[in-house]
Amino acid sequence: MGAVETMELFFERLNADDRQGAIALMDEKTEMIIHVGDSAQKLRGVERVGGWFLRADRGLKMIPGDVRDTGNTYEADVLVIRPGVQSQHLDATFRVEAGKITAINFAPRR
């Protein structure tokens, strides 16, 4: 499964509130960087990265738009919707190897 197919399945599962199914698409050593303001937080391992998605607000939706497929990298403008909070756009990059997500980078859309 390539990057596009893996990410389509990831978003489908995440948005259907099957967070465990979405996390199952992550490699054990996956890493995620989250940029907030002038700082960044790096999470390592499927337990920490997957935990970030598990702890997210109930009803979390991530809708990709403007997708760029560059081989094993999937880049998208992602609309994040959480109940009770203003929606936001993120620049998101996902690296996929052998059908598993190995790296995620989220930054506020500028």
Secondary structure as GFF3:
##gff-version 3
##sequence-region A 1 110
A	DSSP	alpha_helix	3	15	.	.	.	ID=ss1
A	DSSP	alpha_helix	19	23	.	.	.	ID=ss2
A	DSSP	beta_strand	26	36	.	.	.	ID=ss3
A	DSSP	beta_strand	39	44	.	.	.	ID=ss4
A	DSSP	alpha_helix	46	55	.	.	.	ID=ss5
A	DSSP	beta_strand	61	69	.	.	.	ID=ss6
A	DSSP	beta_strand	73	82	.	.	.	ID=ss7
A	DSSP	beta_strand	85	97	.	.	.	ID=ss8
A	DSSP	beta_strand	100	108	.	.	.	ID=ss9
###
